[in-house]
Amino acid sequence: MTTKTSTARRNVSPLAKVALALVGLVQIGLALAAFSDLWARPATQVRMTKPAWIPIILINWIGPFAYFVGGVKR
């Protein structure tokens, strides 16, 4: 007996699977870049506290962009 989930996965084209994998890798890369920058940057150059940015960066797509746009003092 098959479930809806396994049936739905079989209906996804190989190109769509590759595209989803690339989008996921970009998302992970952005989060890693934000965490790396947060770790290396002095606390005086970061708006809010560093620990407050950790859960924000973990929010898909929005978190890393929010950190780079609004969390880093220029």
VENQUI-V35444 format. One record per residue. N is the residue number from 1. RES is the residue in one small letter. NEAR is the number of other ideal C-beta (glycine too) atoms within 8 Angstrom. Layout:
# VENQUI-V35444
n = <N;N>
res = <RES;RES>
near = <NEAR;NEAR>
This chain:
# VENQUI-V35444
n = <1;2;3;4;5;6;7;8;9;10;11;12;13;14;15;16;17;18;19;20;21;22;23;24;25;26;27;28;29;30;31;32;33;34;35;36;37;38;39;40;41;42;43;44;45;46;47;48;49;50;51;52;53;54;55;56;57;58;59;60;61;62;63;64;65;66;67;68;69;70;71;72;73;74>
res = <m;t;t;k;t;s;t;a;r;r;n;v;s;p;l;a;k;v;a;l;a;l;v;g;l;v;q;i;g;l;a;l;a;a;f;s;d;l;w;a;r;p;a;t;q;v;r;m;t;k;p;a;w;i;p;i;i;l;i;n;w;i;g;p;f;a;y;f;v;g;g;v;k;r>
near = <2;4;6;5;6;8;9;8;7;6;5;7;5;5;6;8;9;8;8;8;8;8;8;8;8;8;10;8;8;11;12;8;9;14;10;8;11;14;6;5;9;5;7;5;7;14;6;6;7;8;5;8;14;10;7;11;13;7;9;5;8;7;13;12;9;11;15;9;6;6;12;11;6;2>
